[in-house]
Amino acid sequence: MKKRIAIDLGASNGRVLVGNLEEFEVVHRFTTHNDQILGEFYWNIQGLFSEIKTGLKKAFDCYPDEIVSIGIDTWGVDYALVDGNGSLVSLCYHYRDGRTDGLIEEVSALLGGKERVFEETGIAFQPFNTIYQLVAHKRDRGEVFAAAKHYLALPDLLAYWLTGVMKNERSHASTTQLYNPKTRDWAWPIIDELGFDRSLFGKIVDSGTVLGPLTVDLQHEVGASDKVVVIASAAHDTASAVAAVPAIAGQVPLYISSGTWSLLGSELGEPLTTVEAMESGFTNEVAANSQIRYLKNIMGMWIQQECVRHWESQEGKLTWKELDEQTLLEEAYQGSIDVNDLRFLKPNTYDNLMVDRIDAYLEEHGMEKPKNKGQYMVAIYRGLATAYAEAIGDLERVLGVSFASLNIIGGGSKNEILNQWAADATGLTVLAGPVEATALGNLIVQSWATGELASLQEGRDLIRTLHKVKTFTPRS
């Protein structure tokens, strides 16, 4: 197989990988930095682009004549606004910034109620959705917002900086709550009613669209030829990850893309926008193959990550092996949190630590506070496993199906404790892996785009053949 570059930016770290579906290597790994400035949270997007260029140079230094394409995926909902010359008019907000607090109800009322918004967009109501971010941006930074001429999701912006070509990729656009999955276009009536200029929102292109070569300056900077093309891969990282679910042809997969978030869902041919679907908390996002990723956002490893960040700031580096050992020693501890409680959404601050929020939740619900790190992990993992079981029950009820197994993919699939507890809580056989599902899905879409693969399913078949998964069966 030809070699390709997958640029995979998660909410915690980013990687530049080079290879193909048989084998690949991480040539550059970096933290996806965010900064708090005067009480607001932003992504250091220019710094991330610099890290990407470093990774590209390393890749082309290693394989100067073998690489044929590049694809980018990132987390959803976040965006940049640029002027008519393509320059940023604002810093790039972080989706965990608090400026959208309270806007779900306000915007829903303005647009005729939640049922109408869900019917048009199919997107679950989350305070970080792009629709609320843009409303807050217009409200709080009106002069800046007025200077904007183009809306670009973060992977669209990075692809623009690489190629000079400005497009909106479909899987990422579908996360905004400003996209209509039935018309497969922007939700123009909602855009109009919110007072956004239609010209902000550009042409939407499918996953797998070839954008063009790197700019001439970048070709020289990173050592690439003009034959290497940048592809609008499945630009939303979950869409890329789901593209690599090792499902058998004709099988409707049940999956969790496990990382900072746990994205639990299945695939549908058409969006499901009933009131029951809305009330279940599931969302309709577009898949790499233009099907619907019908899924639910569950808070995921973020809660664990913030606890570890705090402990390491106080005590120094922790190893995951040490944390796992402490967790298993405390398995009898009965504490459990509701991981979807919005108190767990925001980052640590000096006066509002994640561990303190966990303590408060457990006290409020009559449970003993954790005495050590292992008990904190038990409370988080048990809460996640319970949330998985409840979401699967809702999914089976709404779809009228029963699942026998659960695919857990992504970095979180390495967590064998949680994999086993998920099997126990759901009663399903858990198939864990591939770990690098997002990068593999990115590579599948690139290979499909250039004709090396005939279909996304062919890529999934290769993943199932080439990459091992580990099985966890429910304990009685």
C-alpha positions, 0 to 999 in steps of 0.5 A: 500500500502507498503511504499517507499522512494522518493528522489526528488532533484530539482534545488532549493530544495530537499526532502526525502518523505516516503509513497505511492500513497494514502498518504506520508510525507516529512521527510526531506527538504533541499536546493540543494546548489551550490557554485561559486568558482573562477568564476565557478558554482558547485553543492555541491554533497557531501553535498546533499548526506549527506542530503539524508542520513539524510532523509533516517535515519529519514524515517527508524526511523519512519517506520523501518519495512514498507519501501520496496524500494528507488528511486531517481530523479534529474534535467537533464543534470548534471553529475559526472566523476569518476575514475576506483575505483569509486572516483570523479575526478572533482567537479560537475559542475552546468548546469548554469556555463558559460563554454559552452557559444558559444559551440552550433554552434562550436560543431554543425559545427564539427558534420556536422550541427544541422540537423544531430545532431537533427536527431541522438539525437532528443534533442533541442539545449540548452547551458547546454546540457551534450554534451557541458558540456563534450566538455568544460570539456575536453577542459578546464580540459584535464588532469582531463577528461583523468583520468575519466573512467565512466560518471554518471548522478547525480542520477546515481552517488547518486544511486552508492553511495547508492548501489555500483552499477554503471548504467546509467538510460535511462530517464536521459541519454536521456537528454544528446544529446549523446543518440539516441532515435531511437536505444535506445542506446548511439549516438556512432557516435557522441561520436566517432567524439567528441573524447570521449572514448566509455568506459566512457558510461556504460550500459543504464537501463530502468526506474524501474530497481532494482539496489540492496540493500543499502551497508552494511555500509549504512544499519547500518548508516540509519537503513535499512534492506537488504530487502530494494532495490534501484530502478533506478526510472524515474531518470530525475525529469521531467520524474517522474513528467510526470509519474504522469500526471492524464491522462485518458487511451487513452488520449494524455495529454498536460502538463506543469511540472512547477517549476524552469523550465516549461517543456511543452509537450505531449507524442509520441510513436516515436521520432519526428526528422524532421527539422520542429520539430527541428526549433520549439525548442521541444525536444525528451526525454524518458518517464518512460514508454519508450515513448517519452516526446516531450516537450519544455524547458521554463525558468519557475519560475527560473526568479522569484526565482532569483528576490526574492533571491535578494530582500530577501538579501536586505530586509529580508524574503518575503511571497508568500501571500504578493507577490501575493497580490502585483502582483494582484494589478498591473495586469494592468501593461503592461510589459512582458518579453520573458522568453526564452531570454538567458540573464535570464539563469544565476544566480544573480551576484553582477554586473548582477542581474536578476531585472536589466536584466528585466529592460534592456529587457523592456527598449530595447522593449519600455516598462516601467520598473517595479516600484515595486515587483508586476510589476516585477511579472506581467512581468514574469507571463505574459511572461510565459503565452505568452510562454505557448500559443506560445509553444502550438500553435507550438505543435499543428501545428507540431503534427496536433492535437488540445488540449482542456485542459492543465495539470499543475503539480509540485510545480508551480501548486500552483501559482493560478495567473499564472494558471489563466493567462495561461488559459486566454492566451491559451484559454484552461481549466487548470487542476492544480495538483498534486503539488507533481507530481515528488515524486508521479511519482517516487513512481509510477515507484517504485510500477510498478517495484516491481509488486504492479502496473500492469502499469504506467497507473494504477498509473495515474488512482490512482493519478486522483482518490486520488489527487484533481486538481483545474480547471481554465477556460479562462476568456473572 
